[in-house]
Amino acid sequence: MKYRTPKETNKYYLPKQSYLTCIHYALQYKDWKAMLKADRDTRGAIRYDKDRVQTSGDYDSTSATAIKMIELERKVDMIDSIIRETVASEVMQDYLRKSVCYGFTFYQLQDKGIPCGKNTFSRLRQRFYYNLNEKI
Protein backbone atom coordinates (compact mmCIF):
# COMPACT_ATOMS: atom_id res chain seq x y z
CA MET A 1 0.00 0.00 0.00
CA LYS A 2 1.36 3.40 -0.97
CA TYR A 3 0.94 6.42 1.24
CA ARG A 4 1.01 9.95 -0.11
CA THR A 5 2.46 12.41 2.34
CA PRO A 6 1.01 15.92 2.51
CA LYS A 7 2.99 18.62 0.72
CA GLU A 8 4.98 21.17 2.70
CA THR A 9 2.41 23.85 1.86
CA ASN A 10 -0.36 21.79 3.53
CA LYS A 11 -1.31 22.94 7.03
CA TYR A 12 -1.21 19.28 8.18
CA TYR A 13 2.27 18.69 6.77
CA LEU A 14 4.48 16.15 8.52
CA PRO A 15 7.92 14.94 7.46
CA LYS A 16 7.70 11.63 5.60
CA GLN A 17 9.08 9.46 8.40
CA SER A 18 6.80 11.05 11.02
CA TYR A 19 3.82 10.58 8.73
CA LEU A 20 4.66 6.92 8.15
CA THR A 21 5.22 6.40 11.89
CA CYS A 22 1.72 7.73 12.59
CA ILE A 23 0.20 5.51 9.89
CA HIS A 24 1.80 2.37 11.25
CA TYR A 25 1.04 3.32 14.86
CA ALA A 26 -2.68 3.67 14.06
CA LEU A 27 -2.71 0.39 12.11
CA GLN A 28 -1.78 -1.43 15.34
CA TYR A 29 -5.18 -0.47 16.82
CA LYS A 30 -6.89 -3.69 15.70
CA ASP A 31 -4.10 -5.79 17.26
CA TRP A 32 -4.38 -3.88 20.53
CA LYS A 33 -8.17 -4.40 20.58
CA ALA A 34 -7.67 -8.13 19.95
CA MET A 35 -5.13 -8.39 22.78
CA LEU A 36 -7.52 -6.64 25.15
CA LYS A 37 -10.26 -9.17 24.31
CA ALA A 38 -7.97 -12.20 24.53
CA ASP A 39 -8.24 -14.63 27.43
CA ARG A 40 -5.32 -13.92 29.74
CA ASP A 41 -3.67 -16.75 31.65
CA THR A 42 -1.66 -15.02 34.36
CA ARG A 43 -0.55 -18.14 36.17
CA GLY A 44 3.18 -18.55 36.41
CA ALA A 45 4.78 -21.74 35.19
CA ILE A 46 7.90 -23.70 36.06
CA ARG A 47 10.46 -23.46 33.30
CA TYR A 48 12.41 -26.63 32.59
CA ASP A 49 14.51 -25.20 29.77
CA LYS A 50 16.98 -23.57 32.17
CA ASP A 51 19.88 -25.22 34.01
CA ARG A 52 18.09 -24.72 37.30
CA VAL A 53 14.39 -24.95 37.89
CA GLN A 54 13.11 -21.82 39.54
CA THR A 55 9.71 -22.08 41.17
CA SER A 56 9.48 -18.65 42.71
CA GLY A 57 11.02 -15.27 42.35
CA ASP A 58 10.36 -11.59 42.09
CA TYR A 59 8.42 -11.81 38.81
CA ASP A 60 4.67 -11.40 39.20
CA SER A 61 2.93 -12.45 36.00
CA THR A 62 -0.44 -11.07 37.14
CA SER A 63 0.85 -7.54 37.68
CA ALA A 64 2.94 -7.68 34.49
CA THR A 65 -0.19 -8.63 32.52
CA ALA A 66 -2.22 -5.91 34.23
CA ILE A 67 0.40 -3.29 33.39
CA LYS A 68 0.45 -4.43 29.76
CA MET A 69 -3.37 -4.27 29.55
CA ILE A 70 -3.41 -0.77 31.03
CA GLU A 71 -0.86 0.36 28.45
CA LEU A 72 -2.91 -1.16 25.62
CA GLU A 73 -6.09 0.51 26.91
CA ARG A 74 -4.26 3.83 27.06
CA LYS A 75 -3.18 3.50 23.42
CA VAL A 76 -6.67 2.50 22.24
CA ASP A 77 -8.25 5.36 24.19
CA MET A 78 -5.74 7.82 22.74
CA ILE A 79 -6.58 6.77 19.16
CA ASP A 80 -10.32 6.97 19.92
CA SER A 81 -10.00 10.42 21.51
CA ILE A 82 -7.98 11.76 18.56
CA ILE A 83 -10.65 10.45 16.17
CA ARG A 84 -13.33 12.21 18.26
CA GLU A 85 -11.44 15.51 18.28
CA THR A 86 -10.73 15.27 14.55
CA VAL A 87 -14.37 14.89 13.50
CA ALA A 88 -17.57 15.51 15.48
CA SER A 89 -19.98 13.27 13.58
CA GLU A 90 -20.18 9.71 14.96
CA VAL A 91 -20.85 8.38 11.47
CA MET A 92 -17.68 10.01 10.14
CA GLN A 93 -15.74 8.83 13.21
CA ASP A 94 -16.59 5.27 12.24
CA TYR A 95 -15.42 5.80 8.65
CA LEU A 96 -12.22 7.51 9.82
CA ARG A 97 -11.52 4.64 12.24
CA LYS A 98 -12.02 2.09 9.44
CA SER A 99 -9.58 4.01 7.27
CA VAL A 100 -6.76 4.80 9.68
CA CYS A 101 -7.00 1.75 11.97
CA TYR A 102 -8.15 -1.00 9.64
CA GLY A 103 -6.60 0.14 6.35
CA PHE A 104 -9.79 0.72 4.33
CA THR A 105 -9.29 2.84 1.22
CA PHE A 106 -11.60 5.71 0.34
CA TYR A 107 -13.13 3.65 -2.46
CA GLN A 108 -13.94 0.79 -0.08
CA LEU A 109 -15.58 3.32 2.23
CA GLN A 110 -17.42 4.83 -0.72
CA ASP A 111 -18.96 1.41 -1.40
CA LYS A 112 -20.15 1.43 2.24
CA GLY A 113 -21.80 4.86 1.76
CA ILE A 114 -19.36 7.45 3.13
CA PRO A 115 -21.18 10.82 3.16
CA CYS A 116 -18.33 13.02 1.90
CA GLY A 117 -15.98 13.39 -1.03
CA LYS A 118 -12.44 12.13 -1.45
CA ASN A 119 -10.74 15.50 -0.83
CA THR A 120 -12.74 16.18 2.33
CA PHE A 121 -11.99 12.73 3.69
CA SER A 122 -8.32 13.05 2.77
CA ARG A 123 -8.10 16.29 4.81
CA LEU A 124 -9.77 14.56 7.79
CA ARG A 125 -7.28 11.71 7.60
CA GLN A 126 -4.35 14.14 7.34
CA ARG A 127 -5.66 16.08 10.35
CA PHE A 128 -5.93 12.83 12.31
CA TYR A 129 -2.28 11.92 11.58
CA TYR A 130 -1.19 15.47 12.41
CA ASN A 131 -2.98 15.30 15.78
CA LEU A 132 -1.62 11.80 16.43
CA ASN A 133 1.92 12.98 15.75
CA GLU A 134 1.54 15.58 18.50
CA LYS A 135 0.45 12.89 21.03
CA ILE A 136 3.00 10.13 20.39
C-alpha positions as CSV (number, residue, x, y, z in Angstrom):
1,M,0.0,0.0,0.0
2,K,1.4,3.4,-1.0
3,Y,0.9,6.4,1.2
4,R,1.0,10.0,-0.1
5,T,2.5,12.4,2.3
6,P,1.0,15.9,2.5
7,K,3.0,18.6,0.7
8,E,5.0,21.2,2.7
9,T,2.4,23.9,1.9
10,N,-0.4,21.8,3.5
11,K,-1.3,22.9,7.0
12,Y,-1.2,19.3,8.2
13,Y,2.3,18.7,6.8
14,L,4.5,16.2,8.5
15,P,7.9,14.9,7.5
16,K,7.7,11.6,5.6
17,Q,9.1,9.5,8.4
18,S,6.8,11.0,11.0
19,Y,3.8,10.6,8.7
20,L,4.7,6.9,8.2
21,T,5.2,6.4,11.9
22,C,1.7,7.7,12.6
23,I,0.2,5.5,9.9
24,H,1.8,2.4,11.3
25,Y,1.0,3.3,14.9
26,A,-2.7,3.7,14.1
27,L,-2.7,0.4,12.1
28,Q,-1.8,-1.4,15.3
29,Y,-5.2,-0.5,16.8
30,K,-6.9,-3.7,15.7
31,D,-4.1,-5.8,17.3
32,W,-4.4,-3.9,20.5
33,K,-8.2,-4.4,20.6
34,A,-7.7,-8.1,19.9
35,M,-5.1,-8.4,22.8
36,L,-7.5,-6.6,25.2
37,K,-10.3,-9.2,24.3
38,A,-8.0,-12.2,24.5
39,D,-8.2,-14.6,27.4
40,R,-5.3,-13.9,29.7
41,D,-3.7,-16.7,31.7
42,T,-1.7,-15.0,34.4
43,R,-0.5,-18.1,36.2
44,G,3.2,-18.6,36.4
45,A,4.8,-21.7,35.2
46,I,7.9,-23.7,36.1
47,R,10.5,-23.5,33.3
48,Y,12.4,-26.6,32.6
49,D,14.5,-25.2,29.8
50,K,17.0,-23.6,32.2
51,D,19.9,-25.2,34.0
52,R,18.1,-24.7,37.3
53,V,14.4,-24.9,37.9
54,Q,13.1,-21.8,39.5
55,T,9.7,-22.1,41.2
56,S,9.5,-18.6,42.7
57,G,11.0,-15.3,42.3
58,D,10.4,-11.6,42.1
59,Y,8.4,-11.8,38.8
60,D,4.7,-11.4,39.2
61,S,2.9,-12.4,36.0
62,T,-0.4,-11.1,37.1
63,S,0.9,-7.5,37.7
64,A,2.9,-7.7,34.5
65,T,-0.2,-8.6,32.5
66,A,-2.2,-5.9,34.2
67,I,0.4,-3.3,33.4
68,K,0.5,-4.4,29.8
69,M,-3.4,-4.3,29.5
70,I,-3.4,-0.8,31.0
71,E,-0.9,0.4,28.5
72,L,-2.9,-1.2,25.6
73,E,-6.1,0.5,26.9
74,R,-4.3,3.8,27.1
75,K,-3.2,3.5,23.4
76,V,-6.7,2.5,22.2
77,D,-8.3,5.4,24.2
78,M,-5.7,7.8,22.7
79,I,-6.6,6.8,19.2
80,D,-10.3,7.0,19.9
81,S,-10.0,10.4,21.5
82,I,-8.0,11.8,18.6
83,I,-10.6,10.4,16.2
84,R,-13.3,12.2,18.3
85,E,-11.4,15.5,18.3
86,T,-10.7,15.3,14.5
87,V,-14.4,14.9,13.5
88,A,-17.6,15.5,15.5
89,S,-20.0,13.3,13.6
90,E,-20.2,9.7,15.0
91,V,-20.8,8.4,11.5
92,M,-17.7,10.0,10.1
93,Q,-15.7,8.8,13.2
94,D,-16.6,5.3,12.2
95,Y,-15.4,5.8,8.6
96,L,-12.2,7.5,9.8
97,R,-11.5,4.6,12.2
98,K,-12.0,2.1,9.4
99,S,-9.6,4.0,7.3
100,V,-6.8,4.8,9.7
101,C,-7.0,1.8,12.0
102,Y,-8.1,-1.0,9.6
103,G,-6.6,0.1,6.3
104,F,-9.8,0.7,4.3
105,T,-9.3,2.8,1.2
106,F,-11.6,5.7,0.3
107,Y,-13.1,3.6,-2.5
108,Q,-13.9,0.8,-0.1
109,L,-15.6,3.3,2.2
110,Q,-17.4,4.8,-0.7
111,D,-19.0,1.4,-1.4
112,K,-20.2,1.4,2.2
113,G,-21.8,4.9,1.8
114,I,-19.4,7.5,3.1
115,P,-21.2,10.8,3.2
116,C,-18.3,13.0,1.9
117,G,-16.0,13.4,-1.0
118,K,-12.4,12.1,-1.4
119,N,-10.7,15.5,-0.8
120,T,-12.7,16.2,2.3
121,F,-12.0,12.7,3.7
122,S,-8.3,13.0,2.8
123,R,-8.1,16.3,4.8
124,L,-9.8,14.6,7.8
125,R,-7.3,11.7,7.6
126,Q,-4.3,14.1,7.3
127,R,-5.7,16.1,10.4
128,F,-5.9,12.8,12.3
129,Y,-2.3,11.9,11.6
130,Y,-1.2,15.5,12.4
131,N,-3.0,15.3,15.8
132,L,-1.6,11.8,16.4
133,N,1.9,13.0,15.7
134,E,1.5,15.6,18.5
135,K,0.4,12.9,21.0
136,I,3.0,10.1,20.4
